[in-house]
Amino acid sequence: MISKNSKRRQQERGATNFLYPVVKTLGVLAVVTVIACLPAAQAWAELPDPVTLGVAIEAGHLDQARAWLDEGLNPNQLADRIGSGLMIGAWEGNIPIMDLFLSRGADPNHTNRFGEQALQLAAWRGHLEAVRWLLDHGVGVNRNGNNWSALHYAVFAGHREIAALLMARGANVNARAPNDASVLMMAAREGHEDLARLLLEAGADPNLTNDQGDTAFTWAMRNGNFKIARLVSSPELFAQATRGPLAPAPLRSVAPPSEISNLLRKLREAEAAGKPTNKLRRAFNEAIARFKREGGAESQASRKPAKANPVLVITASRKNGERAEIVSSPLPLRRTSQEAQEGIRRP
């Protein structure tokens, strides 16, 4: 016979056996629930599209970049605008970003879709320490064949310290661009007399021609930079070139104000985050219109209003097509031979 206590124990054991699979299932569900409660970690490491990558790296989000690289992001992956993570770091002068991507295998000589490299971008933007860092980490100061060099970019932008550093590290002062333009032509075009002198002292050849047959002298005269024209030519050539009336000078490029750059950055960040952009887009377009009305760097009070022509367009959105235009500021239409002889440039 089974005692009452034995029956009670069997009933309790049966209840336990019945509940065990339920508890086990609940335990599995609990684990699944805990895992499901970790979307932030998964989203943090999810590999980005080119726009998201560009926005984050331009903003200097080092931890986000590290998480993506840990998850398997190609260190040479190109973002939507500037290039790879290392290139963006060079553009922004962000050495920790550059160091992170280089430590994960990024190629410091990798090129973006425009054929540019990190050293060129740092030189163009005037980031002296970023240029030095790249050179110290083995980046080549010269490029093979006819390519735009970091020295071309530094001289065009007027960054004397960077140009001097590049030259001290062995930059070719007679490097040729794809259209055969020389570095000296950049100084001649933009009116950087101190850089023209520096290049000539280092052995730059003023007689090199581009694919149109132009020399540094041609570009200096065409852009009204008469002091440089004198530097790169003989007295006889200069006198002959300035004997009669000079042709109208072309428009000169003018950098956009920081207001436009900041609005463009905010617009891209908002779009990448899925936030409304109408207000930012309106402010962005108004800033561009205001810049055009004011004629860039030249005040309206000093001249008659002139139609400005865009020389560079930056696309802010693939979907909406927001654009920032860097417009040109015209020089005076005509100079006299006497002004050219004296090397005078009107304001």
C-alpha positions in Angstrom: 0.0 0.0 0.0 1.1 3.5 -0.7 1.1 5.8 2.3 -0.5 9.2 2.2 3.0 10.8 2.5 4.2 8.8 -0.5 1.2 9.9 -2.6 1.9 13.5 -1.7 5.6 13.2 -2.7 4.6 11.6 -6.0 2.1 14.4 -6.7 4.8 17.1 -5.9 7.3 15.3 -8.1 4.7 15.1 -10.9 4.0 18.8 -10.6 7.7 19.5 -10.7 8.2 17.3 -13.7 5.3 19.1 -15.4 6.7 22.5 -14.6 10.3 21.8 -15.6 9.9 22.1 -19.4 7.9 25.3 -18.8 10.6 26.8 -16.6 13.2 25.6 -19.2 11.3 27.2 -22.0 10.9 30.4 -20.0 14.6 30.4 -19.3 15.3 30.2 -23.1 12.7 32.9 -23.7 14.4 35.0 -21.0 17.8 34.6 -22.8 16.2 35.5 -26.1 14.5 38.5 -24.5 17.9 39.7 -23.1 19.5 39.4 -26.5 16.6 41.2 -28.1 17.1 44.0 -25.7 20.5 44.8 -27.1 19.6 46.5 -30.4 21.9 49.5 -29.6 25.0 47.3 -29.6 24.0 45.7 -32.9 23.1 49.1 -34.5 26.4 50.6 -33.3 28.4 47.9 -35.1 26.2 47.7 -38.2 28.3 48.6 -41.2 27.5 52.0 -42.7 26.5 53.2 -46.1 28.8 55.8 -47.7 26.8 58.8 -46.5 26.6 57.5 -42.9 30.3 56.8 -43.0 31.2 60.2 -44.3 29.0 62.1 -41.8 30.3 60.2 -38.8 34.0 60.4 -39.7 33.8 64.1 -40.8 32.3 64.8 -37.3 35.2 62.9 -35.7 33.3 60.1 -34.1 36.3 58.0 -33.2 34.4 55.3 -31.2 31.9 54.8 -33.9 34.7 54.3 -36.5 36.4 51.8 -34.2 33.2 49.8 -33.7 32.7 49.6 -37.5 36.3 48.6 -38.1 35.9 45.9 -35.3 32.8 44.7 -37.2 34.8 44.3 -40.4 34.6 47.7 -42.2 37.1 47.8 -45.0 39.6 50.5 -43.8 39.9 51.8 -47.4 36.1 52.0 -47.8 35.2 55.3 -49.6 32.6 57.6 -48.1 30.3 59.7 -50.3 32.3 62.9 -50.6 35.9 63.1 -49.6 37.2 59.5 -49.7 38.3 56.9 -47.2 38.3 57.3 -43.4 42.0 58.2 -43.5 41.4 60.8 -46.2 38.6 62.3 -44.3 40.9 62.6 -41.3 43.5 64.3 -43.4 40.8 66.7 -44.8 39.7 67.6 -41.3 43.2 67.6 -39.8 42.0 64.8 -37.4 45.2 62.9 -36.5 43.5 60.4 -34.1 41.1 59.4 -37.0 44.0 59.0 -39.4 46.0 57.0 -36.8 43.0 54.6 -36.2 42.5 53.8 -39.8 46.2 53.4 -40.5 46.5 51.0 -37.6 43.7 48.9 -39.1 45.5 48.6 -42.5 44.3 51.6 -44.4 46.5 52.5 -47.4 47.8 56.0 -46.9 48.3 56.4 -50.7 44.8 55.2 -51.6 43.0 57.5 -54.0 39.4 58.8 -54.0 37.2 59.0 -57.1 39.0 62.3 -58.1 42.4 60.7 -58.0 43.3 62.5 -54.8 45.3 61.2 -51.9 45.3 62.0 -48.2 48.4 64.1 -48.4 46.9 66.3 -51.1 43.8 66.9 -49.0 45.7 67.8 -45.9 47.8 70.2 -47.9 44.9 71.8 -49.6 43.1 72.4 -46.3 46.2 73.9 -44.6 46.6 71.2 -41.9 50.4 71.4 -41.4 50.6 68.8 -38.6 48.5 66.4 -40.5 50.8 66.8 -43.5 53.8 66.2 -41.2 52.1 63.2 -39.7 51.5 61.6 -43.1 55.0 62.2 -44.2 56.4 60.8 -41.0 54.3 57.6 -41.5 55.8 56.9 -44.9 53.4 58.6 -47.3 55.1 59.4 -50.6 55.7 63.1 -51.2 55.7 62.7 -55.0 53.4 60.8 -57.3 54.2 58.7 -60.4 53.5 60.2 -63.8 51.4 63.3 -64.4 49.2 63.7 -61.4 48.2 66.6 -59.2 50.6 66.6 -56.3 50.4 67.8 -52.7 52.7 70.6 -53.7 50.3 71.7 -56.5 47.5 71.8 -53.9 49.5 73.6 -51.2 50.8 76.3 -53.6 47.4 76.8 -55.2 45.8 77.3 -51.8 48.7 79.6 -50.7 50.0 77.5 -47.8 53.6 78.6 -47.7 54.6 76.6 -44.6 53.2 73.4 -46.0 54.8 74.0 -49.4 58.2 74.6 -47.7 57.8 71.4 -45.6 56.9 69.3 -48.7 59.9 70.7 -50.6 62.2 70.0 -47.6 61.0 66.4 -47.7 61.8 66.1 -51.4 58.7 67.3 -53.3 59.4 67.8 -57.0 59.1 71.5 -57.7 58.6 70.7 -61.4 55.8 68.1 -60.9 53.3 68.0 -63.7 49.5 67.7 -63.5 47.4 65.6 -65.9 47.1 68.7 -68.1 50.9 69.2 -67.7 50.4 72.3 -65.5 53.4 72.9 -63.3 53.4 73.9 -59.6 54.8 77.4 -60.6 51.7 77.9 -62.7 49.5 77.5 -59.6 51.4 80.4 -57.9 51.2 82.4 -61.1 47.4 81.9 -61.4 46.6 82.7 -57.8 49.0 85.5 -57.3 51.2 84.0 -54.6 54.4 85.9 -55.2 56.2 84.6 -52.1 55.5 81.0 -53.2 56.6 81.8 -56.8 59.9 83.1 -55.4 60.3 80.0 -53.2 59.7 77.7 -56.1 62.1 79.6 -58.4 64.8 79.5 -55.8 64.3 75.7 -55.5 64.8 75.2 -59.2 61.3 75.5 -60.7 61.4 75.8 -64.5 59.4 78.9 -65.6 59.5 77.7 -69.3 57.4 74.5 -68.8 54.2 74.5 -70.8 50.8 72.8 -70.2 48.8 71.0 -72.8 47.6 74.3 -74.2 51.1 75.7 -74.6 50.7 78.1 -71.7 53.6 78.9 -69.3 53.7 80.4 -65.8 54.2 83.7 -67.5 51.0 83.2 -69.6 49.0 82.5 -66.4 50.5 85.3 -64.5 49.6 87.8 -67.3 46.2 86.4 -67.8 45.3 86.8 -64.2 46.9 90.2 -63.7 49.7 89.0 -61.5 52.3 91.3 -63.0 55.0 91.0 -60.3 55.0 87.3 -60.8 55.0 87.8 -64.6 58.2 89.8 -64.2 59.8 87.1 -62.0 59.2 84.3 -64.5 60.1 86.1 -67.7 62.9 88.2 -69.3 62.6 92.0 -69.3 62.2 92.0 -73.0 59.3 89.5 -72.9 57.5 91.4 -70.2 57.9 94.7 -72.0 56.6 93.2 -75.3 53.6 91.6 -73.5 52.6 94.9 -71.8 53.1 97.2 -74.8 49.4 97.4 -75.7 46.0 97.2 -73.9 45.6 94.0 -71.9 42.7 91.6 -72.3 40.0 91.5 -69.6 41.1 89.4 -66.6 39.1 86.3 -65.8 37.1 85.7 -62.7 39.0 84.7 -59.6 37.9 81.8 -57.4 36.7 82.7 -53.9 36.3 80.3 -51.0 32.8 80.0 -49.5 32.2 81.5 -46.1 32.2 79.2 -43.0 28.4 79.8 -42.7 27.8 77.8 -45.9 30.2 75.0 -44.8 28.6 74.7 -41.4 25.1 74.6 -42.8 26.1 71.9 -45.3 27.6 69.8 -42.5 24.4 70.2 -40.4 22.2 69.4 -43.3 24.2 66.1 -44.0 24.1 65.1 -40.4 20.3 65.7 -40.1 19.7 63.7 -43.3 21.9 60.8 -42.2 20.0 60.8 -38.9 16.6 60.8 -40.6 15.7 64.2 -39.1 13.7 67.0 -40.9 15.8 69.1 -43.1 13.5 71.7 -44.6 14.5 74.5 -42.2 18.2 73.8 -42.7 17.8 73.5 -46.5 16.1 76.9 -46.5 18.9 78.5 -44.5 21.5 76.8 -46.7 19.9 78.2 -49.9 19.5 81.6 -48.4 23.2 81.7 -47.4 24.2 80.7 -51.0 22.0 83.4 -52.5 23.4 86.0 -50.1 27.0 85.0 -51.0 26.2 85.4 -54.7 24.5 88.8 -54.1 27.5 90.1 -52.2 29.9 88.9 -54.9 32.1 86.8 -52.7 35.1 88.6 -51.2 34.6 91.8 -53.1 32.1 94.3 -51.7 29.3 95.7 -53.7 30.3 99.2 -52.8 33.6 98.9 -54.8 32.2 97.8 -58.1 29.0 97.4 -60.2 27.0 94.3 -59.6 28.3 91.3 -61.7 26.9 87.9 -62.4 28.9 85.3 -60.5 29.7 82.0 -62.1 30.0 78.8 -60.0 33.4 77.0 -60.3 32.7 74.2 -57.8 29.5 72.4 -56.8 29.3 70.2 -53.7 26.3 67.8 -53.5 24.9 67.6 -50.1 22.2 64.9 -50.7 21.8 62.2 -53.3 18.0 62.4 -53.0 17.3 66.1 -52.6 20.2 67.5 -54.5 21.2 70.4 -52.2 24.3 72.1 -53.5 26.9 74.6 -52.2 28.4 76.7 -54.9 31.8 78.3 -54.6 31.4 81.4 -56.8 33.9 83.6 -58.4 34.7 87.3 -57.8 35.6 89.3 -60.9 38.7 91.4 -61.1 38.6 94.8 -62.9 37.8 94.4 -66.6 40.8 96.2 -68.0 44.2 97.3 -67.0 46.5 99.8 -68.8 50.0 99.0 -70.0 51.4 101.5 -67.5 49.7 99.6 -64.6 51.2 96.4 -65.8 54.7 97.9 -66.1 54.5 99.1 -62.5 53.2 95.8 -61.3 50.2 97.4 -59.7 47.1 95.4 -58.9 43.9 97.3 -58.2 42.0 96.2 -55.0 
